[in-house]
Amino acid sequence: MIGRALAVQRRFRHGLLVLGCLSALSACEGPPRDTTLVVRTTLPEELLDYVEASFEAENPTVDVRFSESAGEESLADAQSAEGATFDVWWGAPARTLVRAAEAGLLQPYRPPWLQQAGVGQPDGEARWQVTLVSPFVIAFNRDEVPIARAPADWVDLFHFRWTGEIRLMDPALVDEAAYFVGARLLEAVREGGDPLAGFDWHRRLDAQTEQYAREPLEILRALESGEALLTVLPRYVVEEARSGDAPWIHYRLPESGTPMLVRGVAITKSTEVPEAARRFIDHIGTMDVATASKLYTRWQPGHGDVDMSRFPARFEIDQRWTPYPLGLDTLATRLDAWIDRWDLNVRDKG
């Protein structure tokens, strides 16, 4: 994932959130933890510590254990003849969860917080739920590009002043960059019914692009040195960088709308502890966990509200933005072919 490639990542800590849960645990002897719940996730350790402490305080018979694996490895695990070796899949990419649901690897469950939000699939059909989202933004070095001159929308990227001044992640190598390509193609399909216009759009962007990078650190270095002036990244990457060693980085949310990355949560079909799994999903939908999720991941909760009074003073308050319609089913089936076509017909063809 992009976030793991960032050398500038900073870990936020909020002692009151965690210490309260740990105190509750230490003060309660409770019954033995005779139920083990295995949660597969790649979310930050600080968030996992908070959720483990707060959930186990409310569920004293459940022992939560976290295991880490990449999305494709977890999908292969769930597809094995023995069934998944984990019970809950938390923070998985939406495209992977769509594929798992289509393969019949997930249990349907509609938590109360999803019903309250009024989103998702009808009762009995929801096999995974959105938990975190992050929009794509146009990012720049504000010491090199004054905020007033920075592009306010996608069309502004095609201005002659940015020719050769844009550096992007390589869609053939980075999943998030591939998702951006696919989401823009889907937008073209919605507008005209044909992805050709979308490929034309990407060729115009390619003409403005000086280089494609393998990791965000390359882009951050180029922006800091002035070798590049603009980039397109998920917002959580930019906010992680800004909170660390790149306070100079800034971004604009495109006015016409933007694709968003989505992560979700699901219960595996093979779990032997479905009740504990449902209680865990109920728990991560609470305001406290949503607030901790935003604090520790820089992603925006995909449901409900957060308590901004718990955040450091310099923490970025969410700006208003318009997401593109998801189209995850289409991306799950067509994205690989679209990226092959992008590599053949767009890269260095602008």
Residue pairs with C-beta under 8 A, 6 or more apart in sequence:
1 42
1 175
1 176
2 169
2 174
2 176
2 215
2 216
2 233
2 234
2 237
3 9
3 236
3 237
3 240
4 42
5 215
5 216
5 217
6 216
6 217
6 220
6 237
6 240
6 241
6 244
7 217
7 245
8 217
8 220
8 240
8 241
8 244
8 245
8 246
9 240
9 244
10 240
10 243
10 244
11 44
11 45
11 46
11 296
12 46
12 243
12 295
12 296
12 312
13 46
14 292
14 295
14 310
16 310
17 50
17 288
17 291
17 292
17 295
17 310
18 46
18 49
18 50
18 53
21 50
21 53
21 54
21 57
22 53
24 53
24 57
25 53
25 56
25 57
28 57
28 60
30 60
30 61
31 60
31 61
32 61
33 56
33 60
33 61
33 62
33 63
34 61
35 61
35 62
35 63
35 273
35 276
36 62
36 63
36 65
36 273
37 62
37 63
37 64
37 65
37 87
37 88
37 273
37 276
37 277
37 280
38 65
38 66
38 67
38 85
38 86
38 87
38 88
39 64
39 65
39 66
39 67
39 86
39 87
39 88
39 89
39 90
39 280
40 66
40 67
40 68
40 69
40 74
40 77
40 84
40 86
40 88
40 89
40 90
40 92
41 48
41 66
41 67
41 68
41 89
41 90
41 91
41 92
42 68
42 69
42 70
42 91
43 90
43 91
43 293
43 296
43 297
44 296
44 297
46 296
47 292
47 293
47 295
47 296
47 297
48 66
50 289
50 292
50 296
51 64
51 283
51 284
51 289
51 292
52 64
52 66
54 283
54 288
54 289
55 62
55 64
55 279
55 280
55 283
56 62
56 63
56 64
58 283
59 276
59 279
59 283
62 276
62 279
62 280
64 280
67 85
67 86
69 77
71 92
71 93
71 96
72 96
74 84
74 86
74 89
74 92
74 96
75 96
75 99
75 100
75 105
77 84
77 85
77 86
78 84
78 89
78 100
78 103
78 105
78 268
78 270
79 103
79 105
82 270
83 268
83 269
83 270
84 105
84 268
84 269
84 270
84 271
86 268
87 267
87 268
87 271
87 272
87 273
87 276
87 277
88 265
88 266
88 267
88 268
88 271
88 277
88 280
88 281
89 97
89 100
89 106
89 128
89 265
89 266
89 267
89 268
90 131
90 265
90 284
91 131
91 132
91 263
91 264
91 265
92 100
92 128
92 263
92 264
92 265
92 266
93 175
93 261
93 262
93 263
94 128
94 130
94 261
94 262
94 263
94 264
94 326
94 328
95 179
95 328
95 331
95 332
95 335
97 106
97 127
97 128
97 264
97 266
98 128
98 328
98 329
98 331
98 332
99 332
100 106
100 128
100 266
101 127
101 128
101 266
102 332
104 269
105 268
105 269
105 270
106 127
106 128
106 266
106 267
106 268
106 269
107 127
107 266
107 267
107 268
107 269
107 271
107 274
107 277
108 124
108 125
108 126
108 127
109 126
109 127
109 267
109 277
109 278
109 281
110 120
110 121
110 123
110 124
110 126
110 129
111 129
111 278
111 281
111 282
111 285
112 282
112 285
113 282
113 285
113 286
113 303
113 304
114 120
114 126
114 129
114 285
114 303
116 304
117 303
117 304
119 130
119 303
120 126
120 129
120 130
121 127
127 266
128 264
128 265
128 266
129 264
129 265
129 266
129 281
129 285
129 302
129 303
130 262
130 263
130 264
130 302
130 303
131 263
131 264
131 265
131 284
131 285
131 293
131 301
131 302
131 303
132 262
132 263
132 264
132 293
132 297
132 299
132 300
132 301
132 302
133 260
133 261
133 262
133 263
133 299
133 300
133 301
133 302
133 323
134 234
134 235
134 236
134 260
134 261
134 298
134 299
134 300
135 234
135 235
135 253
135 258
135 259
135 260
135 261
135 300
135 321
135 323
136 180
136 183
136 232
136 233
136 234
136 235
136 254
136 258
136 259
136 260
136 261
137 232
137 233
137 234
137 235
137 238
137 251
137 252
137 253
137 254
137 258
138 150
138 151
138 154
138 156
138 157
138 230
138 231
138 232
138 251
138 252
138 254
139 223
139 230
139 231
139 232
139 233
139 238
139 249
139 250
139 251
140 150
140 223
140 229
140 230
140 231
140 249
140 250
140 251
140 252
141 223
141 224
141 226
141 229
141 248
141 249
141 250
142 150
142 248
142 249
142 250
143 248
144 223
144 226
144 229
145 229
145 230
147 250
147 252
150 230
150 250
150 252
151 157
151 159
151 162
151 230
151 252
151 254
152 252
152 254
152 255
153 254
153 255
153 256
154 254
154 256
155 256
156 162
157 166
157 205
157 208
157 230
158 204
158 205
158 208
162 208
162 229
162 230
163 207
163 208
164 208
164 210
165 208
165 210
165 228
165 229
165 230
166 205
166 208
166 209
166 210
166 228
166 229
166 230
166 231
166 232
167 209
167 210
167 211
167 212
167 213
167 218
167 219
167 222
167 223
167 227
167 228
167 230
167 231
168 177
168 205
168 209
168 212
168 213
168 219
168 231
168 232
169 176
169 177
169 212
169 213
169 214
169 215
169 216
169 219
169 231
169 232
169 233
170 177
170 212
170 213
170 214
171 177
171 178
171 180
171 181
171 212
171 339
171 342
171 343
172 178
172 339
172 342
172 343
172 347
173 214
174 214
174 215
176 234
176 261
178 335
178 339
179 259
179 261
179 331
179 335
180 232
180 259
181 202
181 338
181 339
181 342
182 331
182 334
182 335
182 338
182 339
183 259
183 324
183 327
183 331
184 198
184 201
184 202
184 259
185 195
185 198
185 199
185 202
185 338
186 198
186 324
186 325
186 327
186 330
186 331
187 198
187 259
187 324
188 194
188 195
188 196
188 197
188 198
188 199
188 201
189 195
189 198
189 330
190 325
190 327
191 197
195 338
199 341
199 342
199 345
199 346
202 342
202 346
203 345
203 346
203 349
203 350
204 350
205 350
206 346
206 347
206 348
206 349
206 350
207 350
208 350
209 350
210 227
210 228
211 222
211 228
212 347
213 219
213 222
216 233
216 237
216 241
219 228
219 231
219 233
220 241
220 246
220 249
221 227
222 228
223 229
223 231
223 249
224 246
224 248
233 251
234 261
235 251
235 253
235 298
236 261
236 297
236 298
236 299
238 249
238 251
239 298
239 316
240 298
241 249
242 249
242 250
242 316
243 298
253 319
253 320
253 321
254 321
256 322
257 321
257 322
257 323
257 324
258 321
258 322
258 323
258 324
259 323
259 324
260 323
260 324
260 326
262 302
262 326
262 328
263 299
263 302
264 302
265 281
265 284
267 274
267 277
267 278
267 281
268 277
271 277
283 289
284 290
284 293
285 303
285 304
287 304
287 305
287 306
287 307
288 307
290 301
290 303
290 304
290 305
290 306
291 306
291 307
291 310
293 299
293 301
294 300
294 301
294 306
294 311
295 310
295 311
295 315
300 318
308 315
308 317
